Amino acid sequence: MPAEKRLDWRKNAFAISHKISDDLHYPHTAAYASLPFFANTQPFPMPNLKCPCCDHPLQLTGNSWHCDNGHRFDRAKRGYTNLLLAQHRRSRAPGDDKAMVQARTAFLELGRYQPLADALLAGLGDDDQPWLDIGCGEGWYTCQFAQRLGSDNGVGVDISKFAVDAAAKRDRALTWLVASGARLPLFNDSQQRIFVLFTRLFTDDIARVLKPGGELIVVGTGEQHLLPLREALYEEVRQSGFDAGKFLDARFTQIDSQDIHLEWTPDNELELQNLLAMTPHHWRAKPEAKAGIGKLAGKAMNAHFVIQRWRRI
């Protein structure tokens, strides 16, 4: 190749890299179309993931995500990708451990909480827009959302590699990521809908990736949640309900709020122990109190959930 041609090619490559850097918040194809090298070409689809090291777009080639700076992240055999950097982990294996994931999976597969999932699905349309489940866990709810909203444009994120590993078995078409909700590997204004079920609200990053006009669906527990279980664990039961408004700010406006009340009869102690492992009471309650919850088998148990929908301003 003549030296002049090589120089022109290098100038174009340099311009492209700087154009990307200037618009890292979201990879608009218009930024590329404005460059001489891409003049009179058709827009091409861009990846929706960004590199956790440098914020450049990630491209999927074969079984690896990679950016133009040479950072590479291999997909695990199950189909998920770990984008949680070592310096962003507070422990070697953050989040739920394997035993907790197995307990939650076993309980949810009983269908006790299916009415909650049904209530969430009833409020969804059939729009084909990008959506995200933060704190997706083992993917029981996530995969039901995917049946309505589509798997190809869905992303499930959890900080626990054991949870994401279990989730990836359910639906390989979904994008499953080990990542922190405080540092989502997604671009600004890239998601139309975000779910946050029973996990911490990272307001700034949610506001960053949710499109203006996009919907945030938050689920927490109400004052009466698992009341018989809590009465068996503690001498004094504190009544406290969930309200996402305590954590969100003026970038969000509430659409509505819905209380869901359920009641069922636990079959045995194993079901109760699995239920307990899903809650913060697994860590808070005294060992002798936890050992005695088998007496609740065959007796009425209740659940109280609060579904809140918010709009990104």
PyMOL commands that set and color helices and strands:
alter all, ss='L'
color gray80, all
select helices_A, chain A and resi 3-22+29-33+36-38+86-88+98-108+114-122+140-149+161-168+203-209+227-233+244-246+269-277+281-284+287-291+293-296
alter helices_A, ss='H'
color red, helices_A
select strands_A, chain A and resi 59-61+64-66+72-74+81-82+131-134+154-158+175-178+191-197+210-221+252-264+301-312
alter strands_A, ss='S'
color yellow, strands_A
deselect
rebuild
show_as cartoon
